[in-house]
């Protein structure tokens, strides 16, 4: 592998894969120019037309149809793995064995055993391995964490997390791997992995979850006539298959601090394409952030005359985490969104690979240990649901990057 530049590849040319591909293209333009030269080498996908189209669109040198070609390539140093969860382990272990730096999409794998094996491989590897919990790079979320950790909000009473998505609200959306697997591998694993991770990122270690409940409201999906991209965009037949996992999930959680939390996730919430909302309630006030308004947060502090209290809108800008100097216009109120989040994530990963020290106190990206712990929590939710909502303890987290 090159020592004077970083060759980048993306395995998976679907919706999120294209987001990673675009992010690596943008990453060198963020902040000051301190990265080694970044070479956009290859995008791989078993569906060759998708690989070719993505490589052409985002300016990569070539495309491949096998992840093994990426693992064997001497001109590739950094790889994003953006494929079905069940494929992560084999690909990631081979990439780490080949000395590649790996950024793997969440959830880390499809089983805890596979996730732990991946974490073990990451510990043994000489390269960097991280899991893509993209929202930890969102300035609004990072700022709420700062408000918690500096005591501005006071001791945390409870945390609320909601992730409503509507990618599966249409009953004619094509059947794909996302709709296969046991309860807990559907909406919970997809969008729920994000929000459950953030519940600990903001509120601290969780000691138990309970009240788990799953619901599958669309029991069958039509078979696709061709390749399925993203969240099921494909022409479909009149033949149907049974949906095996959850369209909706909810659970509550107990924090080590004594605080409580609730989570609700859905992939059939019509009208909410990306409805992530986080609220932290503390002794001194509360804060709320939502992805559909990513350039601001709502802040309430219990100070001043009661007649003058109320939520105020805080426009996020260069006084908040990850913003100053990171974009051509970083003035508060201008706004930024999820695509930018992928770009910041890619930049942080490339800097870590290059050995560039972190400029602030927050770690760059989540570790595989974080990914394992997140899957342990999701498994506990599934067990709670199987036990009609009974409480299930969470082992103490080993999450150095959180």
N, C-alpha and C positions, 0 to 999 in steps of 0.2 A: 504493500500500500504506500501511497505517496506521503512524504513528510512535509512537503512544501505547499501542498494544496489539499483540499478535501473534495473527494469525488462522492457524489450523492446519488442514491437510487431510492425508488419507492416501489414496494411490492403491493400491488392492488391499485387498479385504475378506476375504482368506483367513485362515489361522491366524496367520501372522506379521503380517499387516496389522492384525488385531484386537489383537495384542500392542502394536503401535505406537500404535493408537488409545487403548487403555487407558493406555499410558505417558504420553501427553500429558495425559490427564485427571489422572493422579496427580502428574506432575512439579511443579506449583506447590505441592504440599503438602510437598515434601521440603526439608529445611534451612530457612533463614530466608526470609521473604517479600521477596525483592529483585527478582523478575522483574516485567516489565510484565504487565498483565492478559493472560491467555491465553484466546482465544476458540476454541472447538471448532466449526469451520465446516462441513466436508464430508468425507464418505468416498465415494470413487468406485470403481466396479467395473463392468465390462461386463455382469456378471450382476446385474441390478437388484435382485432380491430380497435378495441378499447385501449389497449396498450399503445398502439401506434398513434391513435388520435390524441391521447393525453401527452405523449412524448412530443408530438408536433406542436400541440397547443402551448405547452409550457417551456418549450425550448430545450428539451433534453436531447442528448446526442444520439440516442438510439432507444429501441424498445426490445424487450425480451418476453418470452412466453413461459418462462420457468424461473422460479425463485432460485433454483440451483445454479442458474447462470449468473445470478447476482452474487451468490455466495462464493463462486469460483473466480469472479472477476478481480484482477489485480488493480484495476483503475477505480475501484469503488471502496470507499472508507466508511461511509455513513449510510444507514439504511432505515427507512420507515417501513414497518410491517402493518399493512392496513387491509387485512383479509378476515374471513370468518374466524371467530374465536377458537374453534376446534383445530384450526390449522396453525395457530401461533407457536405452539411448543416446538414442533419439528423444525419449523423455519428458523425460529429465534435461536435454538440450540445450535443449528448448523452455522448460522451467521456468526455467533459468538465464537464458535470453534474455529472459524475462518479468520478471526481477529477483527470482525466488523464492529463498529459502534451501532447500537440498535435503539431505535425509538419505536416501541410497540404500542399499538392502539389499545384502549381499554375495552372491556375488562381484560386482564392479563391473559386469561385462557378460559377454557370451558369447564375445567375442574380444578379443585384446590390442589390435587396431587400434581397436575401438570404445571400449575402456577408455581408451586413450591420448587419443582424441578427446574423451572426456568430461573427462579431466584437463585437457586444453588449454582446454576451455570453462570449466572451473572456475577456472583461472588468469586467464582473461580477464574473468570475471564480477565484479561488484561485491558479490555476495552470497556467503554461506557455503555450501560444498559438502563433505559428509562421507559416508563409507561406514560401514555399520553392523556393525563387528566388536564385537558386544555384550560379549563376554567380557573385553575389556580393562578394563571397568568392574567386573569381579568383584573384591571386596576380597582374596580369597585369592590370586588370580593376581597382582594388583598388589603384594601383600606379598612373594611369592616373588621377583618382579622386584627389589624393594627389597633383599631378602637377597642377591641376586646383585650388584647394583650397589654396595652398601655393603661388599662383601667378606666378609660373614658366612659365606657358603658357600665362600669361597675361589674359586680359578680353576675354571671350569666344565669338567668332564671330558666329560659327555655328557648329553643331554636326551632324554626319551621322551615322545611324545604319542600318545594313542589316543582315537579318537572312535567309539564303537560306538553305533549307533542301530538300531531295529528297525521303523521305519515301513513298510519294504518287505518285511519277513520273510514276510508272508502272501502267497502266490502269487495270491490272488484280489483283492489291492489293485488298484484301477483304474489303467489306463494314463493317463498325463498327460504334460505337457511335461517333467517331471523324468526320464522314462525315454527321452527322445529326445536325440540328439546323439552326437557322437563319444566314444570312450573318454576319460575325464578330465572329462567334463561331468556325470557321475552323482554317486556318493558322494563323489568327490574334490572336485568343485566345491561340492557342497552342504555337508556337514559338514567335508570336508577343507580348505576355504578358511578355516574358523575355526581349526582346529588348526595349520595351516601358518603362519598369521599369528602365532599365539601362540608357536610355536617360535622365531621371531625376536624377538618381544616379550620373551621371557625369556632367550634364549641369545645374542642379537646377530645380526649379519649372516651370512647363509648364502652361501657361495661356490659350492657345487655340490650337486646331488642325484644319486642313483643308485639302483639296485635297484628301479626302478619296476616295479610289476606290477599288472594289473587282472584282475578276474574278474567275469563275469556269471553268477550261479548260477540265476537265474530268467529263462529265455530269453523267455518270453511273458507278457503281461498282458492281462486282459480289458478290452474297450472299455467305457467308462462309459455309462450310460443318460442321464445328465444332467451338470450342472456338477460339476467336481471341486474340492473345497475342501481346503486344507492339503496333507497328504501322501497324498492319494488317497482321501478318504472319499466314496464315491459308490456308488450301485447300479450293478451291472455286467451286461453281456450275456454270451451264450455265445460271442461272437466275440472272437478274440484278435489282438493285434498284437505284433510283435517288439520286444523291449527292445534299445535300441541302445547303451547306455552301461554304466558299471561299477556293480556292487553292492558291490564291495570293492576297495580300493586300498591299496598299501603302498609306501614308499620310505624311503631313508636320506638324510641330508644332512651336509654338511661346513661347519663354521663358520669364519669368518675367524680366530677365536681359536685354531684347532686342535682344538676340541671336535668331537664327533660327535653325531648325532641319528638317531632312528628315528620314523616315523609309520605308524600303521595306522588305517584308517577303514573303516566298513561301514554299510550301511543295512539289512542283513539279519541283524543280531546279536540273535537272539531273546532276550528278557528284559532288554534294555538300551534303554529308551526314550530315554535321553539320557546315554550313558556316556562323557562327556569326562573324561579323566585326563591330568594333566601331572606329570612328575617331572624334577627337576633334580638332578644329582649333581655335587658339587664337591669340591675338595681338603679342605675342612673339614667336610663333611657333605652332607646331601641334604634336599630338601623335596618333598612330594607334595600335590596338590590334585585333587579329583574333584567334578564337578558334582552327582553323586547325593548328596554330603554337602557342600553348598556353604558351610556355616557353620563349617567347620573345615579345618585342614590338618595333615599329618603332618610333623614336623620332627625330624631327627637331626643332632646336632652331635658331632664327634669331640673331646670334652673331658671331663675328669674321669676317675676310675678306670674301666678297661675293664669291670669287673664291674657298673658302674652305667649303662653306655651303652645306648641303645636309642631307638627312635622314641617321640616323645611327641605327644599330640594337643593342638593349639593351637586353642582356640575363638576364632573371629573376632568382634571387637567394636569398641568405640569407640577402641581404640588402633591400629587397622589402617586402611589407606586407604579413603576414601569412606564410612566408617560413622558417625563421630561426628556427632550432630545430624541425621542424615539420615532417621531413622525414629522413630515414636512410642516404640518400645522398641529401643534399640541396645546392649543389654547383651550381652557376649560369651556365645555359646552359645545365644542365642535363635533364630538362624537366618534365612536369607534364600535366595532362589532366582532362577531365571532371569527370572520375570516382573518381579521387582524390578530385575533388570539392565536390562530394557527401560526401566523408569521412570527409572533413574539416567541412562541414555544420553540419553533425551529431555530430561531436565532440563539435562544438560550442553550439549546442542545448543542449547536455547533460551537459555541463559545466553550462549553464544558469539554467537548471533545478536543478542542484546541488547547486546553489547559489554561484558559484565561480566567483569572479569579473573578468571583461574583462581586459586583459593586455594592450590593446591599445585603441586608441580614437574612433575606429570604432565600431558600434554596431554589435552584433553577427549575427542576422538574422532579416529578415523583419517582421513587425507586421501585424496583421489582418487589421489594419487601412491602412497600405500600400497596402494590397490586395484589399481593397475596393476602394481606390483611383485609383489603376491601372485599375480596372474594369470600373470606371467612365471614365477614359481616353479612354478605348477601346470602350465603348458605344458611346462616342463623335465621335470617328472615324467612327463607323457604321452610326451615324446620318449624319455626313458629307458626307459619300458616298450616303446616301439616298437623300441628298439635292444637288447632283451633284457637290460635292466638296466644298460646302460652309463652311466657318469658324464656328466652334462650340466652345464656351468658356468652360474652365475647372475650376470648383470651386477651391478655395484655398485649397491646400493639408494640411491635418493634419497627418503628417508622422514623428513622433518623432524618429523613428529608422533610417530614411534615412540620 
